[in-house]
Amino acid sequence: MVKNKIIHEGEITLGDVIIPCYVLEDGTRVLSGYAMQNALNLQEEADNRSGTRLARYLGQKSLEPFIYRGKEHGHYDPIECYKGTQKINGYEATVLADICDAFLEPV
């Protein structure tokens, strides 16, 4: 049995950025990690569409006091989900707003 199976998909448009979004069979709403990192201007090296740069960025120790304020440690962990046999790396949908809030929070 496939874990984190996508049962619905769509798109969210934020300005000029289109972010694919998915609903998993357990009801979790997920945004594409690759599209999120592009929305945050964290482009990946030459044609790597995995979205792993965002995961590395969120894992930086220097950012922990800002992005994890009031959040549990695994809050920003990526989610592997599957559209048929295609693996998609994504994040729970509220993570994008949480990242933006952390950037805007006064120090």
Gaussian input, Z-matrix of N, CA and C with variables (Angstrom, degrees):
# hf/3-21g

backbone

0 1
 N
 C     1     B1
 C     2     B2     1     A1
 N     3     B3     2     A2     1     D1
 C     4     B4     3     A3     2     D2
 C     5     B5     4     A4     3     D3
 N     6     B6     5     A5     4     D4
 C     7     B7     6     A6     5     D5
 C     8     B8     7     A7     6     D6
 N     9     B9     8     A8     7     D7
 C    10    B10     9     A9     8     D8
 C    11    B11    10    A10     9     D9
 N    12    B12    11    A11    10    D10
 C    13    B13    12    A12    11    D11
 C    14    B14    13    A13    12    D12
 N    15    B15    14    A14    13    D13
 C    16    B16    15    A15    14    D14
 C    17    B17    16    A16    15    D15
 N    18    B18    17    A17    16    D16
 C    19    B19    18    A18    17    D17
 C    20    B20    19    A19    18    D18
 N    21    B21    20    A20    19    D19
 C    22    B22    21    A21    20    D20
 C    23    B23    22    A22    21    D21
 N    24    B24    23    A23    22    D22
 C    25    B25    24    A24    23    D23
 C    26    B26    25    A25    24    D24
 N    27    B27    26    A26    25    D25
 C    28    B28    27    A27    26    D26
 C    29    B29    28    A28    27    D27
 N    30    B30    29    A29    28    D28
 C    31    B31    30    A30    29    D29
 C    32    B32    31    A31    30    D30
 N    33    B33    32    A32    31    D31
 C    34    B34    33    A33    32    D32
 C    35    B35    34    A34    33    D33
 N    36    B36    35    A35    34    D34
 C    37    B37    36    A36    35    D35
 C    38    B38    37    A37    36    D36
 N    39    B39    38    A38    37    D37
 C    40    B40    39    A39    38    D38
 C    41    B41    40    A40    39    D39
 N    42    B42    41    A41    40    D40
 C    43    B43    42    A42    41    D41
 C    44    B44    43    A43    42    D42
 N    45    B45    44    A44    43    D43
 C    46    B46    45    A45    44    D44
 C    47    B47    46    A46    45    D45
 N    48    B48    47    A47    46    D46
 C    49    B49    48    A48    47    D47
 C    50    B50    49    A49    48    D48
 N    51    B51    50    A50    49    D49
 C    52    B52    51    A51    50    D50
 C    53    B53    52    A52    51    D51
 N    54    B54    53    A53    52    D52
 C    55    B55    54    A54    53    D53
 C    56    B56    55    A55    54    D54
 N    57    B57    56    A56    55    D55
 C    58    B58    57    A57    56    D56
 C    59    B59    58    A58    57    D57
 N    60    B60    59    A59    58    D58
 C    61    B61    60    A60    59    D59
 C    62    B62    61    A61    60    D60
 N    63    B63    62    A62    61    D61
 C    64    B64    63    A63    62    D62
 C    65    B65    64    A64    63    D63
 N    66    B66    65    A65    64    D64
 C    67    B67    66    A66    65    D65
 C    68    B68    67    A67    66    D66
 N    69    B69    68    A68    67    D67
 C    70    B70    69    A69    68    D68
 C    71    B71    70    A70    69    D69
 N    72    B72    71    A71    70    D70
 C    73    B73    72    A72    71    D71
 C    74    B74    73    A73    72    D72
 N    75    B75    74    A74    73    D73
 C    76    B76    75    A75    74    D74
 C    77    B77    76    A76    75    D75
 N    78    B78    77    A77    76    D76
 C    79    B79    78    A78    77    D77
 C    80    B80    79    A79    78    D78
 N    81    B81    80    A80    79    D79
 C    82    B82    81    A81    80    D80
 C    83    B83    82    A82    81    D81
 N    84    B84    83    A83    82    D82
 C    85    B85    84    A84    83    D83
 C    86    B86    85    A85    84    D84
 N    87    B87    86    A86    85    D85
 C    88    B88    87    A87    86    D86
 C    89    B89    88    A88    87    D87
 N    90    B90    89    A89    88    D88
 C    91    B91    90    A90    89    D89
 C    92    B92    91    A91    90    D90
 N    93    B93    92    A92    91    D91
 C    94    B94    93    A93    92    D92
 C    95    B95    94    A94    93    D93
 N    96    B96    95    A95    94    D94
 C    97    B97    96    A96    95    D95
 C    98    B98    97    A97    96    D96
 N    99    B99    98    A98    97    D97
 C   100   B100    99    A99    98    D98
 C   101   B101   100   A100    99    D99
 N   102   B102   101   A101   100   D100
 C   103   B103   102   A102   101   D101
 C   104   B104   103   A103   102   D102
 N   105   B105   104   A104   103   D103
 C   106   B106   105   A105   104   D104
 C   107   B107   106   A106   105   D105
 N   108   B108   107   A107   106   D106
 C   109   B109   108   A108   107   D107
 C   110   B110   109   A109   108   D108
 N   111   B111   110   A110   109   D109
 C   112   B112   111   A111   110   D110
 C   113   B113   112   A112   111   D111
 N   114   B114   113   A113   112   D112
 C   115   B115   114   A114   113   D113
 C   116   B116   115   A115   114   D114
 N   117   B117   116   A116   115   D115
 C   118   B118   117   A117   116   D116
 C   119   B119   118   A118   117   D117
 N   120   B120   119   A119   118   D118
 C   121   B121   120   A120   119   D119
 C   122   B122   121   A121   120   D120
 N   123   B123   122   A122   121   D121
 C   124   B124   123   A123   122   D122
 C   125   B125   124   A124   123   D123
 N   126   B126   125   A125   124   D124
 C   127   B127   126   A126   125   D125
 C   128   B128   127   A127   126   D126
 N   129   B129   128   A128   127   D127
 C   130   B130   129   A129   128   D128
 C   131   B131   130   A130   129   D129
 N   132   B132   131   A131   130   D130
 C   133   B133   132   A132   131   D131
 C   134   B134   133   A133   132   D132
 N   135   B135   134   A134   133   D133
 C   136   B136   135   A135   134   D134
 C   137   B137   136   A136   135   D135
 N   138   B138   137   A137   136   D136
 C   139   B139   138   A138   137   D137
 C   140   B140   139   A139   138   D138
 N   141   B141   140   A140   139   D139
 C   142   B142   141   A141   140   D140
 C   143   B143   142   A142   141   D141
 N   144   B144   143   A143   142   D142
 C   145   B145   144   A144   143   D143
 C   146   B146   145   A145   144   D144
 N   147   B147   146   A146   145   D145
 C   148   B148   147   A147   146   D146
 C   149   B149   148   A148   147   D147
 N   150   B150   149   A149   148   D148
 C   151   B151   150   A150   149   D149
 C   152   B152   151   A151   150   D150
 N   153   B153   152   A152   151   D151
 C   154   B154   153   A153   152   D152
 C   155   B155   154   A154   153   D153
 N   156   B156   155   A155   154   D154
 C   157   B157   156   A156   155   D155
 C   158   B158   157   A157   156   D156
 N   159   B159   158   A158   157   D157
 C   160   B160   159   A159   158   D158
 C   161   B161   160   A160   159   D159
 N   162   B162   161   A161   160   D160
 C   163   B163   162   A162   161   D161
 C   164   B164   163   A163   162   D162
 N   165   B165   164   A164   163   D163
 C   166   B166   165   A165   164   D164
 C   167   B167   166   A166   165   D165
 N   168   B168   167   A167   166   D166
 C   169   B169   168   A168   167   D167
 C   170   B170   169   A169   168   D168
 N   171   B171   170   A170   169   D169
 C   172   B172   171   A171   170   D170
 C   173   B173   172   A172   171   D171
 N   174   B174   173   A173   172   D172
 C   175   B175   174   A174   173   D173
 C   176   B176   175   A175   174   D174
 N   177   B177   176   A176   175   D175
 C   178   B178   177   A177   176   D176
 C   179   B179   178   A178   177   D177
 N   180   B180   179   A179   178   D178
 C   181   B181   180   A180   179   D179
 C   182   B182   181   A181   180   D180
 N   183   B183   182   A182   181   D181
 C   184   B184   183   A183   182   D182
 C   185   B185   184   A184   183   D183
 N   186   B186   185   A185   184   D184
 C   187   B187   186   A186   185   D185
 C   188   B188   187   A187   186   D186
 N   189   B189   188   A188   187   D187
 C   190   B190   189   A189   188   D188
 C   191   B191   190   A190   189   D189
 N   192   B192   191   A191   190   D190
 C   193   B193   192   A192   191   D191
 C   194   B194   193   A193   192   D192
 N   195   B195   194   A194   193   D193
 C   196   B196   195   A195   194   D194
 C   197   B197   196   A196   195   D195
 N   198   B198   197   A197   196   D196
 C   199   B199   198   A198   197   D197
 C   200   B200   199   A199   198   D198
 N   201   B201   200   A200   199   D199
 C   202   B202   201   A201   200   D200
 C   203   B203   202   A202   201   D201
 N   204   B204   203   A203   202   D202
 C   205   B205   204   A204   203   D203
 C   206   B206   205   A205   204   D204
 N   207   B207   206   A206   205   D205
 C   208   B208   207   A207   206   D206
 C   209   B209   208   A208   207   D207
 N   210   B210   209   A209   208   D208
 C   211   B211   210   A210   209   D209
 C   212   B212   211   A211   210   D210
 N   213   B213   212   A212   211   D211
 C   214   B214   213   A213   212   D212
 C   215   B215   214   A214   213   D213
 N   216   B216   215   A215   214   D214
 C   217   B217   216   A216   215   D215
 C   218   B218   217   A217   216   D216
 N   219   B219   218   A218   217   D217
 C   220   B220   219   A219   218   D218
 C   221   B221   220   A220   219   D219
 N   222   B222   221   A221   220   D220
 C   223   B223   222   A222   221   D221
 C   224   B224   223   A223   222   D222
 N   225   B225   224   A224   223   D223
 C   226   B226   225   A225   224   D224
 C   227   B227   226   A226   225   D225
 N   228   B228   227   A227   226   D226
 C   229   B229   228   A228   227   D227
 C   230   B230   229   A229   228   D228
 N   231   B231   230   A230   229   D229
 C   232   B232   231   A231   230   D230
 C   233   B233   232   A232   231   D231
 N   234   B234   233   A233   232   D232
 C   235   B235   234   A234   233   D233
 C   236   B236   235   A235   234   D234
 N   237   B237   236   A236   235   D235
 C   238   B238   237   A237   236   D236
 C   239   B239   238   A238   237   D237
 N   240   B240   239   A239   238   D238
 C   241   B241   240   A240   239   D239
 C   242   B242   241   A241   240   D240
 N   243   B243   242   A242   241   D241
 C   244   B244   243   A243   242   D242
 C   245   B245   244   A244   243   D243
 N   246   B246   245   A245   244   D244
 C   247   B247   246   A246   245   D245
 C   248   B248   247   A247   246   D246
 N   249   B249   248   A248   247   D247
 C   250   B250   249   A249   248   D248
 C   251   B251   250   A250   249   D249
 N   252   B252   251   A251   250   D250
 C   253   B253   252   A252   251   D251
 C   254   B254   253   A253   252   D252
 N   255   B255   254   A254   253   D253
 C   256   B256   255   A255   254   D254
 C   257   B257   256   A256   255   D255
 N   258   B258   257   A257   256   D256
 C   259   B259   258   A258   257   D257
 C   260   B260   259   A259   258   D258
 N   261   B261   260   A260   259   D259
 C   262   B262   261   A261   260   D260
 C   263   B263   262   A262   261   D261
 N   264   B264   263   A263   262   D262
 C   265   B265   264   A264   263   D263
 C   266   B266   265   A265   264   D264
 N   267   B267   266   A266   265   D265
 C   268   B268   267   A267   266   D266
 C   269   B269   268   A268   267   D267
 N   270   B270   269   A269   268   D268
 C   271   B271   270   A270   269   D269
 C   272   B272   271   A271   270   D270
 N   273   B273   272   A272   271   D271
 C   274   B274   273   A273   272   D272
 C   275   B275   274   A274   273   D273
 N   276   B276   275   A275   274   D274
 C   277   B277   276   A276   275   D275
 C   278   B278   277   A277   276   D276
 N   279   B279   278   A278   277   D277
 C   280   B280   279   A279   278   D278
 C   281   B281   280   A280   279   D279
 N   282   B282   281   A281   280   D280
 C   283   B283   282   A282   281   D281
 C   284   B284   283   A283   282   D282
 N   285   B285   284   A284   283   D283
 C   286   B286   285   A285   284   D284
 C   287   B287   286   A286   285   D285
 N   288   B288   287   A287   286   D286
 C   289   B289   288   A288   287   D287
 C   290   B290   289   A289   288   D288
 N   291   B291   290   A290   289   D289
 C   292   B292   291   A291   290   D290
 C   293   B293   292   A292   291   D291
 N   294   B294   293   A293   292   D292
 C   295   B295   294   A294   293   D293
 C   296   B296   295   A295   294   D294
 N   297   B297   296   A296   295   D295
 C   298   B298   297   A297   296   D296
 C   299   B299   298   A298   297   D297
 N   300   B300   299   A299   298   D298
 C   301   B301   300   A300   299   D299
 C   302   B302   301   A301   300   D300
 N   303   B303   302   A302   301   D301
 C   304   B304   303   A303   302   D302
 C   305   B305   304   A304   303   D303
 N   306   B306   305   A305   304   D304
 C   307   B307   306   A306   305   D305
 C   308   B308   307   A307   306   D306
 N   309   B309   308   A308   307   D307
 C   310   B310   309   A309   308   D308
 C   311   B311   310   A310   309   D309
 N   312   B312   311   A311   310   D310
 C   313   B313   312   A312   311   D311
 C   314   B314   313   A313   312   D312
 N   315   B315   314   A314   313   D313
 C   316   B316   315   A315   314   D314
 C   317   B317   316   A316   315   D315
 N   318   B318   317   A317   316   D316
 C   319   B319   318   A318   317   D317
 C   320   B320   319   A319   318   D318

   B1=1.4633
   B2=1.5337
   B3=1.3137
   B4=1.4621
   B5=1.5256
   B6=1.3313
   B7=1.4578
   B8=1.5223
   B9=1.3298
   B10=1.4624
   B11=1.5287
   B12=1.3037
   B13=1.4561
   B14=1.5349
   B15=1.3260
   B16=1.4632
   B17=1.5269
   B18=1.3338
   B19=1.4666
   B20=1.5279
   B21=1.3381
   B22=1.4691
   B23=1.5233
   B24=1.3228
   B25=1.4627
   B26=1.5164
   B27=1.3351
   B28=1.4525
   B29=1.5129
   B30=1.3193
   B31=1.4664
   B32=1.5159
   B33=1.3214
   B34=1.4657
   B35=1.5215
   B36=1.3161
   B37=1.4589
   B38=1.5157
   B39=1.3276
   B40=1.4665
   B41=1.5187
   B42=1.3094
   B43=1.4592
   B44=1.5151
   B45=1.3384
   B46=1.4648
   B47=1.5227
   B48=1.3165
   B49=1.4630
   B50=1.5294
   B51=1.3162
   B52=1.4686
   B53=1.5227
   B54=1.3245
   B55=1.4621
   B56=1.5298
   B57=1.3459
   B58=1.4570
   B59=1.5306
   B60=1.3171
   B61=1.4594
   B62=1.5185
   B63=1.3236
   B64=1.4544
   B65=1.5205
   B66=1.3342
   B67=1.4511
   B68=1.5202
   B69=1.3312
   B70=1.4549
   B71=1.5178
   B72=1.3046
   B73=1.4608
   B74=1.5210
   B75=1.3436
   B76=1.4705
   B77=1.5315
   B78=1.3479
   B79=1.4577
   B80=1.5212
   B81=1.3314
   B82=1.4670
   B83=1.5173
   B84=1.3271
   B85=1.4617
   B86=1.5205
   B87=1.3285
   B88=1.4606
   B89=1.5242
   B90=1.3466
   B91=1.4652
   B92=1.5217
   B93=1.3192
   B94=1.4576
   B95=1.5274
   B96=1.3347
   B97=1.4636
   B98=1.5155
   B99=1.3313
   B100=1.4565
   B101=1.5270
   B102=1.3344
   B103=1.4641
   B104=1.5303
   B105=1.3395
   B106=1.4693
   B107=1.5241
   B108=1.3379
   B109=1.4650
   B110=1.5241
   B111=1.3277
   B112=1.4566
   B113=1.5280
   B114=1.3381
   B115=1.4629
   B116=1.5250
   B117=1.3308
   B118=1.4666
   B119=1.5229
   B120=1.3376
   B121=1.4649
   B122=1.5281
   B123=1.3210
   B124=1.4653
   B125=1.5216
   B126=1.3387
   B127=1.4544
   B128=1.5176
   B129=1.3033
   B130=1.4580
   B131=1.5299
   B132=1.3297
   B133=1.4563
   B134=1.5266
   B135=1.2986
   B136=1.4650
   B137=1.5280
   B138=1.3052
   B139=1.4563
   B140=1.5285
   B141=1.3203
   B142=1.4629
   B143=1.5201
   B144=1.3185
   B145=1.4588
   B146=1.5211
   B147=1.3321
   B148=1.4552
   B149=1.5268
   B150=1.3110
   B151=1.4618
   B152=1.5098
   B153=1.3339
   B154=1.4677
   B155=1.5260
   B156=1.3083
   B157=1.4678
   B158=1.5302
   B159=1.3067
   B160=1.4603
   B161=1.5252
   B162=1.3229
   B163=1.4748
   B164=1.5236
   B165=1.3243
   B166=1.4741
   B167=1.5247
   B168=1.2977
   B169=1.4622
   B170=1.5303
   B171=1.3388
   B172=1.4613
   B173=1.5269
   B174=1.3278
   B175=1.4560
   B176=1.5165
   B177=1.3218
   B178=1.4609
   B179=1.5261
   B180=1.3243
   B181=1.4742
   B182=1.5289
   B183=1.3276
   B184=1.4660
   B185=1.5315
   B186=1.3319
   B187=1.4669
   B188=1.5273
   B189=1.3255
   B190=1.4606
   B191=1.5308
   B192=1.3447
   B193=1.4673
   B194=1.5353
   B195=1.3100
   B196=1.4602
   B197=1.5253
   B198=1.3417
   B199=1.4585
   B200=1.5185
   B201=1.3453
   B202=1.4604
   B203=1.5207
   B204=1.3009
   B205=1.4602
   B206=1.5312
   B207=1.3357
   B208=1.4543
   B209=1.5236
   B210=1.3210
   B211=1.4707
   B212=1.5299
   B213=1.3159
   B214=1.4607
   B215=1.5228
   B216=1.3275
   B217=1.4599
   B218=1.5226
   B219=1.3179
   B220=1.4628
   B221=1.5174
   B222=1.3303
   B223=1.4593
   B224=1.5287
   B225=1.3204
   B226=1.4642
   B227=1.5294
   B228=1.3196
   B229=1.4570
   B230=1.5300
   B231=1.3424
   B232=1.4661
   B233=1.5256
   B234=1.3134
   B235=1.4567
   B236=1.5219
   B237=1.3296
   B238=1.4582
   B239=1.5219
   B240=1.3237
   B241=1.4558
   B242=1.5246
   B243=1.3171
   B244=1.4595
   B245=1.5153
   B246=1.3274
   B247=1.4675
   B248=1.5290
   B249=1.3269
   B250=1.4631
   B251=1.5140
   B252=1.3274
   B253=1.4682
   B254=1.5266
   B255=1.3307
   B256=1.4668
   B257=1.5232
   B258=1.3399
   B259=1.4612
   B260=1.5242
   B261=1.3333
   B262=1.4607
   B263=1.5222
   B264=1.3228
   B265=1.4606
   B266=1.5132
   B267=1.3014
   B268=1.4523
   B269=1.5136
   B270=1.3090
   B271=1.4620
   B272=1.5142
   B273=1.3148
   B274=1.4577
   B275=1.5265
   B276=1.3026
   B277=1.4691
   B278=1.5212
   B279=1.3209
   B280=1.4664
   B281=1.5235
   B282=1.3283
   B283=1.4695
   B284=1.5257
   B285=1.3174
   B286=1.4684
   B287=1.5270
   B288=1.3079
   B289=1.4689
   B290=1.5253
   B291=1.3323
   B292=1.4647
   B293=1.5215
   B294=1.3343
   B295=1.4565
   B296=1.5246
   B297=1.3248
   B298=1.4610
   B299=1.5346
   B300=1.3269
   B301=1.4713
   B302=1.5139
   B303=1.3553
   B304=1.4653
   B305=1.5286
   B306=1.3392
   B307=1.4621
   B308=1.5309
   B309=1.3264
   B310=1.4621
   B311=1.5309
   B312=1.3419
   B313=1.4526
   B314=1.5345
   B315=1.3300
   B316=1.4774
   B317=1.5161
   B318=1.3131
   B319=1.4688
   B320=1.5095
   A1=109.58
   A2=116.02
   A3=121.69
   A4=109.23
   A5=115.53
   A6=120.96
   A7=108.64
   A8=117.28
   A9=123.69
   A10=112.15
   A11=115.49
   A12=122.04
   A13=110.02
   A14=115.99
   A15=122.24
   A16=108.63
   A17=116.18
   A18=119.64
   A19=112.63
   A20=117.20
   A21=121.83
   A22=108.12
   A23=115.98
   A24=119.99
   A25=110.19
   A26=114.32
   A27=121.07
   A28=109.33
   A29=116.13
   A30=122.02
   A31=109.90
   A32=114.82
   A33=122.07
   A34=106.00
   A35=117.22
   A36=121.01
   A37=108.82
   A38=115.47
   A39=122.81
   A40=107.73
   A41=117.25
   A42=120.74
   A43=109.19
   A44=116.27
   A45=122.10
   A46=112.71
   A47=117.56
   A48=121.74
   A49=109.98
   A50=114.88
   A51=120.89
   A52=107.49
   A53=116.08
   A54=121.26
   A55=108.71
   A56=116.83
   A57=118.58
   A58=110.20
   A59=116.33
   A60=120.57
   A61=109.05
   A62=114.71
   A63=120.90
   A64=109.77
   A65=115.24
   A66=121.79
   A67=106.42
   A68=115.97
   A69=121.12
   A70=109.84
   A71=116.22
   A72=120.18
   A73=113.04
   A74=118.50
   A75=120.13
   A76=112.09
   A77=117.32
   A78=122.10
   A79=114.44
   A80=117.85
   A81=121.10
   A82=109.81
   A83=115.58
   A84=121.14
   A85=108.27
   A86=116.30
   A87=122.82
   A88=109.58
   A89=115.42
   A90=121.95
   A91=108.67
   A92=116.80
   A93=122.61
   A94=110.30
   A95=116.58
   A96=120.93
   A97=112.12
   A98=116.99
   A99=120.92
   A100=110.97
   A101=116.52
   A102=119.97
   A103=111.10
   A104=117.27
   A105=119.54
   A106=110.50
   A107=117.40
   A108=118.63
   A109=110.58
   A110=118.32
   A111=119.90
   A112=110.86
   A113=116.96
   A114=120.76
   A115=110.85
   A116=116.11
   A117=121.49
   A118=112.09
   A119=116.38
   A120=123.11
   A121=112.32
   A122=116.13
   A123=122.86
   A124=108.91
   A125=117.53
   A126=120.81
   A127=110.87
   A128=113.48
   A129=123.80
   A130=109.26
   A131=116.05
   A132=121.33
   A133=110.16
   A134=116.09
   A135=127.33
   A136=116.54
   A137=115.49
   A138=124.36
   A139=115.35
   A140=118.68
   A141=120.21
   A142=106.65
   A143=117.67
   A144=122.09
   A145=112.46
   A146=118.32
   A147=119.86
   A148=114.00
   A149=118.21
   A150=119.25
   A151=113.33
   A152=117.30
   A153=119.97
   A154=113.27
   A155=117.64
   A156=119.00
   A157=110.43
   A158=117.95
   A159=121.41
   A160=110.09
   A161=117.47
   A162=121.09
   A163=110.44
   A164=117.75
   A165=120.90
   A166=110.57
   A167=116.78
   A168=121.86
   A169=110.52
   A170=116.14
   A171=120.11
   A172=112.55
   A173=116.75
   A174=120.95
   A175=114.89
   A176=118.57
   A177=121.02
   A178=110.74
   A179=115.29
   A180=121.38
   A181=111.73
   A182=117.77
   A183=120.99
   A184=112.69
   A185=117.33
   A186=120.83
   A187=113.23
   A188=117.75
   A189=121.04
   A190=114.36
   A191=119.51
   A192=117.95
   A193=113.27
   A194=117.22
   A195=120.79
   A196=112.14
   A197=116.86
   A198=118.80
   A199=113.48
   A200=117.80
   A201=119.34
   A202=112.98
   A203=117.80
   A204=120.70
   A205=109.04
   A206=115.83
   A207=121.05
   A208=114.51
   A209=118.14
   A210=122.35
   A211=109.46
   A212=115.59
   A213=120.08
   A214=109.21
   A215=116.00
   A216=120.79
   A217=113.80
   A218=121.32
   A219=122.73
   A220=114.84
   A221=117.12
   A222=121.27
   A223=113.48
   A224=117.32
   A225=121.72
   A226=113.28
   A227=117.87
   A228=119.93
   A229=110.40
   A230=116.98
   A231=119.56
   A232=110.55
   A233=115.25
   A234=123.08
   A235=107.99
   A236=117.05
   A237=120.98
   A238=107.30
   A239=116.61
   A240=119.71
   A241=108.24
   A242=115.09
   A243=119.72
   A244=112.45
   A245=113.83
   A246=123.23
   A247=105.11
   A248=115.79
   A249=119.77
   A250=107.99
   A251=116.58
   A252=120.09
   A253=112.47
   A254=117.26
   A255=121.53
   A256=110.08
   A257=115.71
   A258=120.88
   A259=109.14
   A260=115.65
   A261=122.25
   A262=107.74
   A263=116.15
   A264=121.09
   A265=107.93
   A266=116.22
   A267=119.75
   A268=112.46
   A269=114.86
   A270=122.53
   A271=108.57
   A272=115.89
   A273=120.56
   A274=106.69
   A275=117.45
   A276=122.45
   A277=114.07
   A278=119.50
   A279=120.66
   A280=113.02
   A281=117.36
   A282=120.78
   A283=111.49
   A284=118.68
   A285=120.37
   A286=110.63
   A287=117.19
   A288=120.59
   A289=110.78
   A290=117.65
   A291=120.88
   A292=111.64
   A293=117.40
   A294=121.64
   A295=110.05
   A296=116.92
   A297=120.97
   A298=110.79
   A299=117.30
   A300=120.53
   A301=111.65
   A302=116.20
   A303=119.81
   A304=111.45
   A305=117.08
   A306=120.91
   A307=110.99
   A308=116.69
   A309=121.54
   A310=114.09
   A311=117.14
   A312=122.27
   A313=110.57
   A314=117.84
   A315=118.06
   A316=110.57
   A317=115.29
   A318=121.07
   A319=110.48
   D1=133.96
   D2=-179.54
   D3=-79.08
   D4=128.54
   D5=176.32
   D6=-87.29
   D7=144.31
   D8=179.24
   D9=60.99
   D10=49.23
   D11=179.08
   D12=-76.06
   D13=132.27
   D14=177.73
   D15=-79.30
   D16=128.12
   D17=178.59
   D18=-111.58
   D19=-19.73
   D20=175.96
   D21=-142.17
   D22=150.78
   D23=175.92
   D24=-144.31
   D25=156.71
   D26=179.57
   D27=-164.98
   D28=-158.05
   D29=180.00
   D30=-142.37
   D31=147.79
   D32=171.65
   D33=-116.74
   D34=130.37
   D35=177.62
   D36=-105.82
   D37=121.46
   D38=177.13
   D39=-120.02
   D40=100.72
   D41=-174.69
   D42=63.91
   D43=-119.93
   D44=179.56
   D45=-94.98
   D46=2.76
   D47=-174.84
   D48=-104.17
   D49=131.54
   D50=175.51
   D51=-107.95
   D52=124.92
   D53=-179.03
   D54=-114.84
   D55=114.65
   D56=174.36
   D57=-61.14
   D58=140.94
   D59=179.46
   D60=-133.02
   D61=154.56
   D62=-173.20
   D63=-140.65
   D64=155.72
   D65=170.49
   D66=-119.65
   D67=126.87
   D68=178.93
   D69=-86.07
   D70=164.25
   D71=-176.57
   D72=-62.63
   D73=-20.68
   D74=176.34
   D75=-89.40
   D76=4.26
   D77=178.08
   D78=94.08
   D79=-6.70
   D80=178.82
   D81=-64.17
   D82=133.01
   D83=176.73
   D84=-97.80
   D85=130.94
   D86=-171.85
   D87=-129.03
   D88=140.33
   D89=173.05
   D90=-109.53
   D91=146.33
   D92=177.62
   D93=-59.33
   D94=126.76
   D95=178.00
   D96=-64.35
   D97=-40.29
   D98=179.97
   D99=-62.06
   D100=-46.29
   D101=-179.55
   D102=-68.48
   D103=-34.98
   D104=177.12
   D105=-63.41
   D106=-43.85
   D107=-179.13
   D108=-66.28
   D109=-32.62
   D110=175.11
   D111=-68.68
   D112=-39.56
   D113=177.94
   D114=-61.85
   D115=-32.17
   D116=179.14
   D117=-91.44
   D118=7.82
   D119=179.37
   D120=62.18
   D121=41.01
   D122=176.52
   D123=-115.20
   D124=59.31
   D125=-175.38
   D126=-61.47
   D127=146.28
   D128=179.43
   D129=-84.65
   D130=158.60
   D131=176.77
   D132=-62.78
   D133=161.72
   D134=-179.25
   D135=-15.05
   D136=94.98
   D137=168.94
   D138=58.79
   D139=20.99
   D140=173.74
   D141=-86.68
   D142=113.70
   D143=-172.77
   D144=-101.73
   D145=24.75
   D146=-173.13
   D147=-83.69
   D148=-22.92
   D149=-177.04
   D150=80.57
   D151=15.05
   D152=-176.61
   D153=-73.75
   D154=-20.67
   D155=179.06
   D156=-64.31
   D157=-37.51
   D158=177.54
   D159=-62.30
   D160=-42.98
   D161=178.12
   D162=-60.79
   D163=-42.78
   D164=178.22
   D165=-64.81
   D166=-40.88
   D167=179.72
   D168=-61.98
   D169=-46.75
   D170=-178.67
   D171=-68.99
   D172=-19.88
   D173=179.20
   D174=-87.01
   D175=0.20
   D176=-178.84
   D177=-69.34
   D178=128.51
   D179=-178.91
   D180=-60.10
   D181=-34.77
   D182=-177.51
   D183=-65.67
   D184=-22.54
   D185=-179.38
   D186=-90.93
   D187=-14.87
   D188=-175.35
   D189=-51.53
   D190=-43.82
   D191=-179.19
   D192=-63.02
   D193=-22.09
   D194=-176.90
   D195=-94.25
   D196=-51.21
   D197=-173.69
   D198=-83.10
   D199=-23.45
   D200=-179.15
   D201=-96.77
   D202=4.58
   D203=179.17
   D204=-59.79
   D205=113.48
   D206=179.82
   D207=78.72
   D208=7.45
   D209=-178.93
   D210=-116.68
   D211=149.16
   D212=175.37
   D213=-74.09
   D214=157.45
   D215=-173.34
   D216=-57.10
   D217=-40.64
   D218=-177.50
   D219=-84.36
   D220=5.30
   D221=-175.25
   D222=-54.55
   D223=-36.82
   D224=-175.95
   D225=-99.54
   D226=14.66
   D227=179.28
   D228=-69.39
   D229=137.95
   D230=177.71
   D231=-68.26
   D232=157.77
   D233=178.76
   D234=-118.11
   D235=124.10
   D236=172.33
   D237=-85.83
   D238=124.16
   D239=177.49
   D240=-131.95
   D241=164.59
   D242=-170.82
   D243=-129.85
   D244=128.30
   D245=172.83
   D246=-107.00
   D247=93.23
   D248=-169.03
   D249=68.04
   D250=-121.68
   D251=177.49
   D252=-97.80
   D253=-5.38
   D254=-179.59
   D255=-78.45
   D256=123.61
   D257=177.36
   D258=-85.76
   D259=133.60
   D260=177.72
   D261=-123.38
   D262=128.17
   D263=175.47
   D264=-92.27
   D265=125.79
   D266=-178.47
   D267=-144.09
   D268=-172.39
   D269=-179.90
   D270=-138.10
   D271=147.61
   D272=175.09
   D273=-52.04
   D274=138.30
   D275=-168.12
   D276=-57.72
   D277=-31.41
   D278=-178.42
   D279=-73.86
   D280=-12.12
   D281=-177.40
   D282=-62.91
   D283=-38.48
   D284=179.69
   D285=-59.52
   D286=-45.91
   D287=177.98
   D288=-64.96
   D289=-38.33
   D290=179.29
   D291=-64.34
   D292=-39.81
   D293=176.97
   D294=-63.30
   D295=-46.73
   D296=179.21
   D297=-61.80
   D298=-42.13
   D299=176.70
   D300=-60.24
   D301=-41.35
   D302=179.53
   D303=-63.61
   D304=-38.73
   D305=179.10
   D306=-66.41
   D307=-33.46
   D308=-175.72
   D309=-89.71
   D310=-13.89
   D311=-178.01
   D312=-65.08
   D313=129.15
   D314=176.66
   D315=-66.43
   D316=144.88
   D317=-178.40
   D318=-84.16

